[in-house]
Each structure stands twice: as structure tokens, then as C-alpha cells.
Amino acid sequence: MVTPMIVGGIILRFLFDEKSGIVPRAFGLLGISGLAIQWTAYPETLLFGLIFGSVWLWVGFSLIVYSAGLTTIPRDYFEAAQIDGASAWQTFRKVTWPLLRPTTLTVVTMTILWELKLFDIVFAATNPNGGVGGAADVLALQMFRYAFIASNFNDAAVVATLLTGLTLLVSAWMFKRIIIGKGKNAGRLQRAIRRLWARAKPQGRVLKA
């Protein structure tokens, strides 16, 4: 997240370069000649390479969020699990992972939203057409071509509306899962508001008196 995505796209272009790139050289040393090629020049490897680079650039954000989530778990839970004789795996599966579910949901949702708006890394690593044969073409890149290359603002607006709708759907799903809840936790926001209102009503009467 510290590295701008446009810079990340340029870095990926050099990483996957056939002559100077680390990735083709590594596969060449391993004897896999089919992958010791210019990854951005072939549709078969272009999309996979950009996915790999996108994950690499996004790992930092996920680590920071998970690190913050771990600090919210009380140490008493781990001490109690240790006293009960739980192994490290049992502690992770029964204590850490369930308490990190809201954090995981946040990371998954932010990742989906980030991938929906992906543009600069593809633009920098390939070209405005999404690489060879449009193998890495994305919606944001299509919107760019329609608006600033073809001057077709109607189609660009359609793509922008589609991106907005998809983003709203993902955001609404996240809001429902985290704020409102699901199953036994459904309606917890409404119940919390009613409790706060019930506590505030007597104070309001005293103030009026």
C-alpha cells in the first residue's frame, strides 16, 4: 500500500521481463523453459502474472489490518487456553481465528472493492488495451478507453455506473454482516439503538421538569 500502484505496475513489468526479470530467470534456473519467457507478452501468462503482482502489493495492507485485529484480543483468552492444555493449533482454531472473523470480513471486502477499481497496475504493466489480446482487460481500463481515447462518454458512463453498482452491492453486504448481523445476531444494531433510547428517555424527562 505504501508503493503507488502505477509504480507497482512498472516494477512488475521489470520483474516479468525475459532478459532482466527475476521471475523468468528463476524458472529458467529450475529448468522450466515454458515460464522463462516475457510474461507480459503472452496472454497465457499475462493475467496470472498481474494477479500475482496484485496479491503481492496488497499483502502489506492485509498484514497491517490483521496486526491491528490481533491487538484487540485480550491476552486472558490465550492464558486460559494455555491453562486448559490447548495446543497452538487449537488455540488458533478456537480462539484467534473466530475472534478475527470481523477483521477477515473487512480484508475480504476491501480486497474485492480494490480489485473492482483496479486500473493503474494494469495500465502501467501492459497498455491501454489490457495487454496482448486484452487478456488483462478490466472495467476501469475499458472506462478509460471509452472516455479518453474513443471520446465515447456514453459507454464510459455505463461502465462507471456498473462499477458503482457492484461497489454498492459489496458495501451493502459488508454493512449487513458487520453492523446489522446475521442469524442470531440479526438486528443487534436496532436493539442497541433501542437500549440507548430507553436509557436516554428518563434523562430527557428530568431535563424537561
C-alpha positions, 0 to 999 in steps of 0.5 A: 500500500505504501508503493503507488500502484502505477509504480507497482505496475512498472516494477512488475513489468521489470520483474516479468521481463525475459532478459532482466526479470527475476521471475523468468530467470528463476524458472529458467534456473529450475529448468522450466523453459515454458515460464522463462519467457516475457510474461507480459507478452503472452496472454497465457501468462499475462493475467496470472502474472498481474494477479500475482503482482496484485496479491503481492502489493496488497499483502502489506495492507492485509498484514497491517489490518490483521496486526491491528485485529490481533491487538484487540484480543485480550491476552486472558483468552490465550492464558486460559487456553494455555491453562486448559492444555490447548495446543497452538493449533487449537488455540488458533482454531478456537480462539484467534481465528473466530475472534478475527472473523470481523477483521477477515470480513473487512480484508475480504471486502476491501480486497474485492472493492480494490480489485473492482477499481483496479486500473493503474497496475494494469495500465502501467504493466501492459497498455491501454488495451489490457495487454496482448489480446486484452487478456488483462482487460478490466472495467476501469481500463475499458472506462478509460478507453471509452472516455479518453481515447474513443471520446465515447462518454456514453459507454464510459458512463455505463461502465462507471455506473456498473462499477458503482453498482457492484461497489454498492452491492459489496458495501451493502453486504459488508454493512449487513454482516458487520453492523446489522448481523446475521442469524442470531445476531440479526438486528443487534444494531436496532436493539442497541439503538433501542437500549440507548433510547430507553436509557436516554428517555428518563434523562430527557424527562428530568431535563424537561421538569 
